[in-house]
């Protein structure tokens, strides 16, 4: 096995070596296979655990399923490398399987990474592009990119795209597509979200409806696009704190409780019912750690405008009165 594969995934290659390695991968089919194996492993090892629900993790049925997956990972590792670092990979992968509910599925060259509620994950794609996934998100991507680098996201993701002018990087959401050559941007596209949006940090991207690329919109640095009722709307982007979610922090800047609740419902997969409609108009500013969990976040928020909190475990509801 090429020693550079391990160094690449451990981030030990310089920029020149990394470019040479990626070019070699494009023309060497055997190298592509080995990279794909390690890609599967490192996708699991680069995860960021969230709240760490130990009670759920201790469920015997879940553990049984995860142990089966761990055996598969061990088998891949032992076949792929004899380096001492492989032993530490096994130990770490075991910890992640038992402490998180993050799963990765492989079918016909396509890979699917799912991040459950209360978690987030970081993954390096086959071309070196880095993607952060927020809670309740699913990223589908190929084992190897060809003429185009195309991925599909359901949920929220932040991309740091490796520049390649010959191969556009395309993110499909089901509502709109984002085409880039090399840049950084965030996309918010949960199925249940009341609106979808994209934020461009630097460079430029083209955003368009799948059936109408020629009618797309070009975003430039520090712009955001909202997709509402089938229409695009572009505005300046100024709230950099809203992207702190990839660091495990949810930040709200003078936002109505209604908007905050919509996001918390998606991040933690729970229904929040507000009995007093006037509460929804109250505005809040604050930062909350993802690992604190939704109940603690709601307790902190109510210190500004008081309300009572009731939780119905059976119906998976939180009621604010």
VEXDONU-277580 format. One record per residue (C-alpha): chain; x, y, z. Coordinates in steps of 0.5 Angstrom, whole numbers, plus 500, padded with zeros to 3 digits. Layout:
- chain	c1	c2	c3
- A	X	Y	Z
...
//
This chain:
- chain	c1	c2	c3
- A	500	500	500
- A	502	507	498
- A	505	510	505
- A	502	517	502
- A	495	515	503
- A	496	514	511
- A	500	521	511
- A	494	524	506
- A	489	522	511
- A	493	524	517
- A	494	531	514
- A	502	530	514
- A	503	532	506
- A	505	539	504
- A	501	542	499
- A	505	540	493
- A	505	533	495
- A	498	533	496
- A	497	536	489
- A	501	530	486
- A	498	525	490
- A	491	527	488
- A	493	527	481
- A	496	520	482
- A	490	518	484
- A	486	520	478
- A	490	516	474
- A	492	510	478
- A	486	505	479
- A	489	501	485
- A	491	507	488
- A	483	510	488
- A	481	503	491
- A	486	504	497
- A	484	511	498
- A	477	509	498
- A	478	504	503
- A	481	509	508
- A	476	515	506
- A	471	510	509
- A	475	509	515
- A	477	517	516
- A	470	519	515
- A	468	516	521
- A	474	518	525
- A	473	525	524
- A	467	526	527
- A	465	531	533
- A	461	528	538
- A	455	532	541
- A	452	531	547
- A	454	524	548
- A	447	521	550
- A	450	515	554
- A	444	512	556
- A	442	511	549
- A	449	509	547
- A	448	503	552
- A	442	500	549
- A	444	493	548
- A	441	493	541
- A	444	499	538
- A	451	496	541
- A	450	490	538
- A	449	493	531
- A	455	498	532
- A	460	492	534
- A	458	489	528
- A	460	495	524
- A	466	495	528
- A	468	488	526
- A	468	491	519
- A	472	497	520
- A	477	493	523
- A	477	488	517
- A	478	494	513
- A	484	497	517
- A	488	490	517
- A	487	489	510
- A	489	496	508
- A	495	497	512
- A	500	494	517
- A	502	501	520
- A	502	502	528
- A	497	508	527
- A	492	503	525
- A	491	500	532
- A	490	507	534
- A	484	508	529
- A	481	501	531
- A	481	504	538
- A	478	511	536
- A	473	508	531
- A	470	503	537
- A	469	509	541
- A	465	513	536
- A	461	508	534
- A	459	507	542
- A	458	514	543
- A	455	517	537
- A	449	515	533
- A	453	517	526
- A	452	512	521
- A	456	511	514
- A	452	507	508
- A	456	505	502
- A	452	503	496
- A	454	502	488
- A	460	507	489
- A	456	512	493
- A	457	513	500
- A	452	517	505
- A	454	520	512
- A	448	521	517
- A	449	526	523
- A	444	525	528
- A	441	530	532
- A	445	533	538
- A	451	532	534
- A	456	534	528
- A	461	531	524
- A	467	533	519
- A	469	529	513
- A	474	530	508
- A	472	528	501
- A	475	524	496
- A	478	531	492
- A	481	534	499
- A	474	538	500
- A	472	539	507
- A	465	539	509
- A	462	540	516
- A	455	537	517
- A	450	540	522
- A	445	535	526
- A	440	531	523
- A	444	532	516
- A	445	527	511
- A	451	528	505
- A	451	523	499
- A	458	523	495
- A	461	518	491
- A	468	514	493
- A	471	518	487
- A	470	524	483
- A	470	524	476
- A	468	530	471
- A	464	533	476
- A	465	533	483
- A	457	532	485
- A	455	531	492
- A	448	531	495
- A	446	535	502
- A	439	534	506
- A	440	539	512
- A	446	544	513
- A	453	543	511
- A	459	548	511
- A	464	547	505
- A	471	548	504
- A	472	547	497
- A	479	545	494
- A	480	549	487
- A	480	545	481
- A	478	549	475
- A	477	543	471
- A	472	540	475
- A	466	544	478
- A	464	542	485
- A	456	542	485
- A	452	541	491
- A	445	539	490
- A	439	540	495
- A	433	538	491
- A	431	545	491
- A	437	549	488
- A	444	547	486
- A	451	551	488
- A	456	550	483
- A	463	552	485
- A	471	551	483
- A	474	553	490
- A	471	557	495
- A	468	557	502
- A	460	557	503
- A	455	554	508
- A	448	551	505
- A	442	550	510
- A	437	546	506
- A	433	541	511
- A	427	538	508
- A	422	541	514
- A	425	548	514
- A	421	554	512
- A	426	557	508
- A	433	555	505
- A	439	559	504
- A	446	559	502
- A	452	563	505
- A	458	565	501
- A	464	567	505
- A	469	568	499
- A	470	567	492
- A	464	566	488
- A	459	561	486
- A	453	560	482
- A	446	558	485
- A	441	555	480
- A	434	551	480
- A	436	544	477
- A	432	545	471
- A	434	552	469
- A	442	553	470
- A	442	559	465
- A	437	563	470
- A	442	562	476
- A	444	567	481
- A	452	569	482
- A	454	570	489
- A	460	574	491
- A	464	574	497
- A	459	576	504
- A	453	575	500
- A	447	570	502
- A	441	567	498
- A	434	565	501
- A	430	561	497
- A	423	562	499
- A	416	560	495
- A	421	558	489
- A	424	565	488
- A	431	567	490
- A	433	573	494
- A	440	576	495
- A	442	580	501
- A	449	582	504
- A	452	577	510
- A	454	580	516
- A	453	575	522
- A	459	571	522
- A	457	568	529
- A	451	564	525
- A	456	559	522
- A	459	558	529
- A	455	551	529
- A	461	548	526
- A	464	549	532
- A	459	546	536
- A	456	553	538
- A	449	555	536
- A	449	563	536
- A	442	567	535
- A	443	575	534
- A	436	579	535
- A	432	573	533
- A	425	572	534
- A	423	566	538
- A	419	563	533
- A	425	563	528
- A	430	560	534
- A	425	555	535
- A	424	553	528
- A	432	551	528
- A	432	548	535
- A	426	543	532
- A	431	541	526
- A	437	541	530
- A	434	536	536
- A	428	533	532
- A	423	535	537
- A	416	539	536
- A	416	545	540
- A	409	548	542
- A	408	555	544
- A	401	556	548
- A	402	563	548
- A	403	566	541
- A	406	573	544
- A	412	569	546
- A	414	568	539
- A	415	575	537
- A	420	576	543
- A	427	577	540
- A	433	574	543
- A	441	574	543
- A	445	569	545
- A	450	563	544
- A	449	556	546
- A	453	550	546
- A	450	544	542
- A	452	539	548
- A	448	543	553
- A	442	540	550
- A	435	543	548
- A	432	543	555
- A	438	547	558
- A	438	552	552
- A	430	553	553
- A	432	554	560
- A	437	559	559
- A	433	563	554
- A	427	564	559
- A	431	568	563
- A	430	574	559
- A	422	573	557
- A	420	568	563
- A	416	562	561
- A	414	555	563
- A	417	548	560
- A	414	542	560
- A	416	535	556
- A	412	530	553
- A	417	524	552
- A	411	520	549
- A	409	525	544
- A	417	528	543
- A	414	534	545
- A	416	540	549
- A	411	545	551
- A	412	553	553
- A	407	556	557
//
